[in-house]
């Protein structure tokens, strides 16, 4: 026992993990590299005896790196491979007395090294973190790839809401939202371009969205027709308002001209009475009243001219308001297009099958005295205890 516990690990890891920037193939562990897997805390060993299978037992590797064997006591396991234990553990256990029963008789038998079987019953788990639906530990299975570990974490994409895994956003809802966003975008683009129809090329369905383009075009066409009808009705209403304002100007002009003529008449009447009065042919009271009438007509004519100016200002202001409304509406369309582009990018990435392949996956593997890291692909193999971090770069971010 002490001989094995004190042995310095005499093996070199065949898995060479790279630091940042290393190539994928050098980071991940293939089947051959897995032979150099160093045991560690969290692994569970299985010890059995060919001639006494009923005496088989499981031994967990503790945090200290030791495993407590019932027949040998604590043995340093961490850092050794299973092949090394298979070679070294029988040295410790050889000669240990096993109790055998034959009927009512009991006797003891020494263990022979060739009957000792050592294997790993449970490997320590993989840890998946980052942009996956359910981060955390994933049980390791022999031959596991990055893709399998990500799949057991419910796939790429942090689409769960804070109130628990039962509220994970449904892909069907994402698909419906994507379809609505694409339809609205096509309508907004057509309105900005002044087009009255939606073409098939106006809607590009992302890979993996599984949305029928023809139905989206039909929906977009129907919405565009309704939007154009509304815009035409609004434009007709604005035209009526402008026409009414213009007619108000014309009416004010006509009224002002009539009152101006009436003022001329009153002024001429005053001049006539003044001439008659100088010849004593007119009554002075009539001249006073005529001047009063002239002043009143002048005031009314001036008010009519002011009314013309006010009508012209209202007409011009209404035209300016309509121009501003048109520009504001176009700006709203542009702003909404930007929002829709972002929505479509996020929803497309969530639904696209290619989003998994586009994910950046970093593997962290703990060696004897350090932890190495490097990029891996979805089909690279993992080893027990590996930590993989998934990061998605969504389109448009």
FENZITA-V817813 format. One record per helix or strand of 2 or more residues. SS is the DSSP state (h for helix, s for strand). FROM is the first residue (numbers start at 1). TO is the last residue. Records with the same first field share a line. If there is no record, write none. Layout:
SS=FROM-TO + FROM-TO
This chain:
h=2-6 + 24-27 + 33-36 + 53-55 + 82-93 + 113-115 + 146-152 + 165-167 + 171-193 + 200-202 + 213-278 + 284-351 + 354-357
s=44-49 + 57-60 + 66-69 + 73-76 + 97-102 + 105-110 + 116-122 + 126-130 + 136-138 + 360-366 + 371-376 + 387-391
